[in-house]
Each structure stands twice: as C-alpha cells, then as structure tokens.
Amino acid sequence: MKQKVLLIGGMGFIGRYLVRACCEACMTVRVADIVLPKAGTEESGVEYLQGDYRDEAFLHTIIDGVNMVIHLAHDTILLDLNSNIEPEIERNVLPAVRLMDACCASGIAKLVFVSSGGTLYGNYEPRVPICEDAPKRPVSVYGISKLMIEQLGFLYYEQKNLPFIAARPGNAYGRGQLPFRGQGFVATALASALQCRTLNIFGDGSVVRDYVHVQDIAEALVAMLNLGRIGEAYNIGTAHGTSLRTLVNDCIVPIISDEGYKLNCNYASERRADVIYNVLANDKLREDTGFIPRIALREGMLSTWQWMKKYNCCGEK
C-alpha cells in the first residue's frame, strides 16, 4: 500500500526538501503549514493545507487519512539565556503533546519528531562524535523544549504505544536557506560576503559544528520513515566536525575570493548559550537504515553560494 505522509511545517527550509524526497520515494504527501507555496512553485501531486496545527479542528483535518507524520514545525528559536520557558511550553511543547494524542487516536504507523542534534546534548566534554545515548544537557530554551518533546514522545511510546521516533539533525545548510535569521551560519556568511556586510562571529571561532546538507537530512528522514525503529532516536550527522574559523578560512573564503568577493569578520564576545563542540555520530542510522550522508561540505557550500548569487538573498521570504 502506498504510504501517505503528513509533513507539519513542510514549507520550512528542511520541509521543502523533504516534500521532494518523499515524492521521489513514491509516497503521497500532504503539507500542513501556516503559509502556502507561491503560485507555480507547488510540487506536483502534493496536497497543501494552510493553517496552524495547534488549532484542534485543523489538526484533526490534516491527520485524517494519513498513516505517517513528520513534525517539523517550531514557533521561534530561542537561544539566549534569558528566554522564558513558560511561553515556549505553550507555543511548542503542549501542541506537540496534542499531536501525539491525535496520532494515538488515529492509529498512525509512525510519528517522526524533528528534534535538534545541535542543541540537545549541550557541552559534551569528550571531543568525539556524540552517540544517541550520550547525556542530554541543553544550554538553551530551544534545546530544553526539544528535549521535553522527545521525552514526552518516548513516554507515550511506553504507555500508549505511540509509534514515536526522534530525529536529531546537525547544522543544516544548503540552497534555499535564508540568512540573518539567527540560525544558519553558512547562509549568513555567504550573504554577508555578497552584500559587503560584516559577519559577526561569537567567540574566537574555535566552536566546532557538524554541517549537514539539507538534502541529506531530508533523505535521512525518509529512511527513518521506511526503516527506522519505533521508540528510537537517530542522529543525522556526518561524524566530522568543522570549526567556524576553519569553515570561514578554508571553505568560504576560497569559494568567494575566486569571484572577487571578500568576507570581513568581527569576533565578538562568546555567548554562553552556544555549545563548544557538537559533532554527531551516525553509526546507528547507518546500521538500521543503510543511510549515509553523500554531499561533501565543499560541494554543498559551492552550490549554496551559486544559489545566493542568483537570488541575491537578503533574508526576506
């Protein structure tokens, strides 16, 4: 039987790639988001429904008739230390619980929650790729709320047989990511060069991240739908880390300088809500689904740069 998947937040950066990946995997796709695609940009055969999944009536409408769900939506990304947890729970945690209840009632075969491999583990001391069973110590409200939703999902799995899977992607980048949004260092760095803006780097540039092309993330999520084990969490990473300074000097600058662009960097005081090291092991995902990332960092960066130049992105939708 052909699988019908609901993508909540499917118009976001990862969601748009995921729509295509699901279609290529011969799935029937329904997208639920607060925005609709611009005329002429819809994927053929995809059903688009506009609304907020936090509205109970809309939630029951979108979940009817599907047998798998991927939850990508998150209302704002709070990273600073002064963020209030109470509105975060209201905006994101409680709606996720209501989604879990709806999935239980509807007999959904799989609910994949897109969590955050980049913030969930916090400041992991051993500088080795982080496995899924490592301690979770988020240092931001965003990371805390993702962890709360995960834990509630696993509780529902144990107590209510919710077919729950948690996906923990690393730092997504690629064509279509808008800069100057507080996340997406690659997009912001490339757009800064393009627009002769100064790029702010918090700290000395030694923080290490796992940069994963958005196409790889989308394909990994499809692999979880097909072969991921219920009740498990999976990292989506490359198992290779790159410091911000190395990313700028060895990846970005050579690409842009070949075309006469420069990048001016301002190294500012570090932010306590930024983790120092985050590189994700990917053995578990590979062993269970056979998926491995295929897009190399330089290849992905060059493609993103070409897209940036074409559309002269300024952070506006």
N, C-alpha and C positions, 0 to 999 in steps of 0.2 A: 504493500500500500504506500502511495506517495505521502511523504511527511509534509504536514502543514505547520509552519513555524511562525510565531508571533515575535516581532522584534520591537520591544518597548524602548523608545528612544532611537529608532532606526534612522533618523535623519541627522544624527550626530556624525562626528568625524569617523569613528570606528564603524558606526551603524551603516553608513553609506557603502563602505567596502564590504560589510557583512551581507548586505542585501544581494550584491552581485555574487558573492561567494556561495550563498545559499541557492541562488538561482542556478549557478553553474553545477551545483551538487544535485540538481533536479528536484529541489524542494519547492513547494508552494509557499509563497511569502506574503505575510501581512505586516505592514508597518504601522505602528501607532506612535504619534508624536504630536507635539503642540504646534508644529509647523508642517506644511506640505512642501513637496518639491516644486521648484519653479516650472512653469509650463514648458513642456518639451524635454525635461530632464528626468522624467519618471522612467524607472526600469520596466520594460515590457512584461506584462503579466503579473505585476506586483499590485497588491491592494493597499492603498494608503488611506488611513483613517486619522482625522485630525481631532485632537482632544488631549486631556490630561488624564493619565491613568490613575491619578489619585482621586478622581471623581468616580464614585462607586458604580453609577449607571454605565459610564463609559467603559470602566474596567470589565464589567460583565459582558458588554457588547463585543469588545475586542478579543476576549478569551474564548468566546463561543465558537466552536468548530475547529479549533487548533489542537494539536497534540504535543507541541513543544513550544517553549517560551525562552527567549533570551532577554534578560533585563539589563539594559544599558543606561537607563536614564538616571541622572543625578542632578538635583537642583542646587546649583552653585558649588564651587570647590573652595572650601575654607581651609587655609593652610596656616594662618597666623595663630600665635599662642593665645590671643585674647578672644578668640571666637567662642561664642556661647553654644553649649551643647544642646540646650533645650530646643531652639528653633531647628537645629539640624535633625533632631529626632522627629520633630513634627513634619519637616519637609521630606525626609528621606527614609528614616527607619520605619516609622509606623505605616507609611504607604507600602513599603516592601512587605511588611507582615500581612497587610490586607491582600496583597498579590499572592502571597503564599497560601492564604486561606482560600482564595478563589481557585488556585491551581489544585488544591486538595479536593475541593468540591467538584471540579470539572474533570478530574481524572487525568490530568496532564501526564504525559510519559516522561518528560524531562523539563526541569527549570534550571537554566544556567544563569547564574548571577555573575555579572562582570564586576569583580571587586578591584583591588589595587595592589599589585605586587610591588609597586614603587613606594608605598607608604605603610603597608600593613606590618612589615617586620621591624620598622624603626631602625635604630642604630645597632646593627648587627656587628658584633665585635670581630669574629674571625673573618679575614678578608678572603673568603672563598665563596663560590656560588651558593646561594641560600636555597635549601630544600624546603618543601612544603611544611614539614613538621618542626621547623625552627620556631623559637619563641616569637610571639607577636607582641610588639611594644610600640605602637604608633605614637608619634610625637606631634600629630596634628588632629584637629577635629575631623577633618576629611577621612583620615586613616581610621580613627576611632569609629566613625559611623559605618564605614565599610566592614570593619571587624564585627561590629554589633549585628549587622545584617547577616553576615556569614554565620555567626554563632546561632542566631535565631533560625537560619535555614537548616543547619545541622540538627538543631533541637527538633524542628518539625520533621526532619527525616527520621529521627529516632522515635518520636512519639506519634506522628501522624502519617508516616510513610510517604512524606513528600519526596519526590524524586529529584533531589537537590544536588547541584554541582556548583562549586565556586571556581571561577576563572580569575587568575591573578596576573594580568599583563604587566610588563615592564613599561618603560617610557616610549610611548607611541610617537611615531613621526611619519611623514610622507606627504605626497601631493594632496592638497585639499585642506591641510591643517592651517587654520588662521592664526596669525601671530598676535602678540601683545595682549594675550588673554590670561596671563598669569601661569599658564602651563604651556608646554610645547617649546622647549628651548631651541630646538633646531629651526623651527619656523620663525621664531622671533629673531634669531641670529641672522638668518638669511635675509629676512625682510629689513633688518637694520642696515645691513650692507647695501641693499638695493636702494634704500631711502636715505642713506647717509646719516642714519641715527647712531647714537652711541649705545652700545649694548652694555647693560648693567649685569655684572656677574657678582653674586653674593659669595663672599669668602675669597680665597686665593686661587680658586679654580681646581682644587685638588679633589673635590667630591666626585665620586665615581657612580656612573649610571649604566643601566643596561638598555640600550636603544634598540627598539624592535620596530621593524617596518609595519605599518598598519595593515598591509596586505597579508603579512604573516600572521598577525593577530586574528584577522578575520578567518583565515583558513584554519587556524588552531581552534577557534570556536566551533566551526563546522565539524572538525574532527571530534570535539567533545560531544556534540550532538549525536554523532554517529557511533562513537566507540568509547566515550568517557564513561567511567564507572560511577554510578549513583552513590551519593554520600561521600564523595572525594573532592579535594581541592587540587587544582593544577596551576602551576606557574606557566606563564607564556613569556619565555625569555630566550636569550641567545647563549647564556652562560659565559659571556665575555663582557667585561666592563671597560668603560672609556671615561677618563676624567674630563671635566669641562675644558680644562686648558688644552688637553690633547685633542679634543673634538674641534676646538676652535683653530688651533695652530696646525694640526696635521690633516684635518678633514675639510673644514670650511674654507680656511684662507687659501689653500691651493686651488680649490674649485673657483672661487670668486676672483682671485687675482689673475687667473688665466684670461679673464674677460675684462680686466681693468678696474675691478671693484676693490674696495678696502673695507676693513671692519675695525672700528675703533671701540675698544673695550674699557669699561670703567669697573675696577674691582672695588666693591663696596663691602661694608661690614657683613659678616655671615649672619644668617637667620637661624635661630635655634630650632625652628620647625622643619629645617631641611636635614634629611639624613645624610650621613657622611659617605656611606658605601651601600650600594644596592645593585647586586648582580644576581640574577635568578638562575638556579639550576633547572634544566629542562628534561632530566632523565625520565621522570615519572610520566610526563605527557608522551614522550617518545615511546616508552615501553608499552603504554596502554593503547595508544592510537597510531603509532608509527609516524607521527608528525615531527618534523624538524624545520626550523626556520631556513629559508632559502635565499633571502635577499641580503647581500652584504652591505655593510654600513656605507661605504663609499658609493656603491651603486645607487642605494636609496637616497643618499644625500644629493647626488648629481641630478637624479630625477626630480627631487623636490625643488632644487634650485631652478631647474628649467621651467617648472610649473610656476614658481614665484615670479620669474622674469616675465613670463607670458601674461600673467594676470595682475602683476604689479600690486600684490596684496598689501592691504593696509589695515587688516583686522576687521574689516566690515563684511557682513554677510551679503 
